[in-house]
Amino acid sequence: MAAVALTKDSFQQNVESGVTLVDFWAPWCGPCKMQLPIIEELSEEMGAQAKIAKINVDEEPELASQFGVMSIPTLILFKDGQPVDKMVGLKSKDDLKSKIEGQL
């Protein structure tokens, strides 16, 4: 299952239940390009346990500002619609997986 691209219209329904990791990124961001394959791989591994999503900050500036995203990549972990963890910068798959599993 690939990471889902979210917009302000689809955001709420995607994070409102369960655990969702959201990657805030942009196509011009070098570290984001390195983070993306990690996100996709994690999405495959987690399957139905947790949702993995991404938001292009150039296309969705309102969401980026709503969650105080100042630099990218920023990854925010949501549980039942509430942000529970915020990580800035490139993160390893193991780091992200253990944070997700801690919320399941």
C-alpha positions in Angstrom: 0.0 0.0 0.0 1.6 3.3 -1.1 1.6 6.4 1.0 -1.5 8.5 0.4 -1.2 12.1 -0.8 -3.4 14.3 1.3 -5.1 17.6 0.7 -6.9 19.9 3.1 -10.1 18.3 1.9 -9.0 14.7 2.6 -6.8 15.4 5.6 -9.3 15.1 8.5 -11.0 11.9 7.3 -7.6 10.3 6.9 -6.2 11.1 10.4 -9.4 11.0 12.5 -9.1 7.3 13.5 -6.2 5.1 14.3 -2.5 5.9 13.8 -1.3 8.0 10.9 2.2 9.2 10.0 2.1 12.3 7.8 5.2 13.4 5.9 5.3 17.1 5.1 7.6 17.5 2.0 8.2 19.4 -1.2 9.6 18.3 -4.6 12.6 20.7 -4.5 13.7 19.5 -1.0 16.8 17.3 -1.1 16.3 15.5 2.3 12.6 15.0 1.4 13.7 13.0 -1.7 15.7 10.8 0.6 12.8 10.5 3.0 10.2 9.5 0.4 11.4 6.0 -0.4 11.7 5.3 3.4 8.0 6.5 3.8 6.9 4.3 0.9 8.8 1.2 2.3 7.3 1.8 5.7 3.8 2.1 4.2 4.3 -1.4 2.6 5.5 -2.9 5.9 2.9 -1.4 8.2 0.0 -2.4 5.9 -3.3 -1.9 7.6 -1.8 -1.3 11.1 -1.1 2.4 10.5 -1.7 4.8 7.7 1.2 6.6 6.0 0.5 9.8 4.2 2.3 12.7 2.7 1.5 16.4 2.2 3.2 18.6 -0.4 3.7 21.9 1.5 3.8 23.9 -1.8 0.3 22.6 -2.7 -1.1 22.7 0.9 0.4 25.7 2.7 -2.7 25.9 5.0 -2.0 22.5 6.5 1.7 23.2 6.9 1.0 26.4 8.8 -1.8 24.7 10.8 0.8 22.3 12.2 3.6 24.7 12.5 5.8 23.1 9.8 8.8 25.4 9.5 11.3 23.2 7.8 10.9 20.0 5.8 10.8 17.1 5.9 8.6 17.2 9.0 6.9 14.1 10.1 3.9 14.3 12.4 2.4 11.2 14.0 -1.4 11.4 14.7 -3.4 9.2 16.9 -7.2 9.4 16.5 -6.9 12.9 14.9 -4.5 14.4 17.5 -0.8 15.1 16.8 1.2 13.0 19.3 4.8 13.3 17.9 6.6 15.7 15.6 10.0 14.9 14.0 12.0 17.4 11.9 14.6 16.2 9.4 15.5 12.9 7.8 14.5 9.9 9.9 15.4 6.3 9.5 12.7 3.6 8.9 13.5 2.0 12.2 13.0 5.3 14.1 9.7 5.9 12.4 8.5 2.3 12.8 9.2 2.2 16.6 7.4 5.5 17.1 4.4 4.2 15.2 4.4 0.9 17.1 4.5 2.8 20.3 1.1 4.3 19.5 -0.6 1.2 18.3 
